[in-house]
């Protein structure tokens, strides 16, 4: 770290749990952020401001006027621009020392394998179950920690699934692919603007904890928020030995 880094990250360096060694781990880390919308915006901005060395952002959508109510990485001047590129510009305005790669695309399984293999932590900010399951499967294959969040209406949730831990469940243990879950879009259900900021900020915090090796991650714990009454509910999620993704007979 140079003098500018020591000044920029001084508030992290003052924390005993992080200090110089922890910040060095953050600076050397590679994060993959999938989705640059409501959740991905605070994730990208906080990971960038905290100094994650390399951030890859993937999103196939473009900025729309309706996004600006909650997607804080974008502004009016970028309406019509690819969200991934817009988020990368916002990170650069805060911390130009971070290396950001933006992909304007919707990723499939093969592409996910490539991107996940190159990351130290994966943050799922996507908005549909098919993508979430594809991300989870890639993280299990490559044994990469996954920070997954979701938000709709006034309800949000977050958990960590860490395939490096033999006792950790994966996303499919908590939300089996063959279960009936209805994808609900913000365009039809609406979403409370600060909710994505709350969940996304927590996702960034969990990602930073994982790469710095501090604290206790949300592995095996699903945190759910009802923002109407600002009440959290926690569920313990156990690893399913019969899970077709991470179980004893994957793919069976």
Residue, then its C-alpha position, 0 to 999 in steps of 0.5 A: x500500500x502506498x501513502x494514498x492507500x493508507x489514507x483512503x483505507x485508514x478507517x479500515x486500518x484502525x479496526x483491529x479485525x482488519x488492520x493492514x493485513x486484512x486490507x491487503x487481502x481485500x486489495x488482492x481479492x477478486x469479486x464477481x458481481x452478477x447483476x448491477x441493479x437494485x442489489x448490485x448497485x450498493x454491492x458494487x459501490x461498497x466493494x469498490x470503495x473498500x478496495x476490492x482489487x478486481x471486480x467483475x460486473x455482469x448484467x445484460x440490462x440497460x439503465x431505465x428511468x424506472x431504475x433510478x428510484x433504487x439503483x444508486x449506481x446509475x444516474x439520469x445521464x446514463x439512461x439507456x446505457x448498459x448497467x454493467x458499464x454504468x456501475x463500472x463508471x460509478x466505481x471508478x469515480x469513487x476509487x480509480x485504483x480498483x480494476x473493474x471489468x464490465x460485461x453487458x451480457x446474460x450469462x449461461x452455465x458455460x460462461x459462469x464456469x469461466x467467471x466463477x473460476x476466476x473469482x475469490x467471492x461471488x455475489x449473486x444480485x440476480x433477479x430470477x431462480x434459473x440464474x441463481x441456481x446456475x450461479x450456485x452450481x458453478x460455485x459448488x463446482x469451483x468451491x467458491x463462496x457465494x453471497x446470495x441476496x434477494x428483495x421484492x416488495x418489502x421483503x428481503x433475504x440474504x445468506x452465504x453458501x460456502x462450498x469450501x465448508x463441508x457442512x455448508x448447505x448450497x443455495x439448492x439445499x435451501x431452495x430446491x430447483x424442483x420446488x415451486x417458486x414464482x419469479x416476481x418482477x419489480x415491474x408488477x410487484x413494486x419494491x421499497x427503494x431502501x430495501x435493496x440498499x439494506x440487503x445489498x450493503x449486507x451482501x457487500x459486508x459478507x463478501x468483505x468478511x469472506x475475503x478478509x477472513x474476519x468475523x462469522x459469515x452467514x453460512x447456514x443462516x438465512x436472514x429474512x427482513x420484513x421492512x414494513x416492521x423492520x423485523x428480522x427472522x433467521x432460519x438455520x439451513x442444513x446441508x442436504x445430503x441428497x441435494x443434487x448439486x452438493x450432496x453425496x451423489x451430485x447430479x443424481 
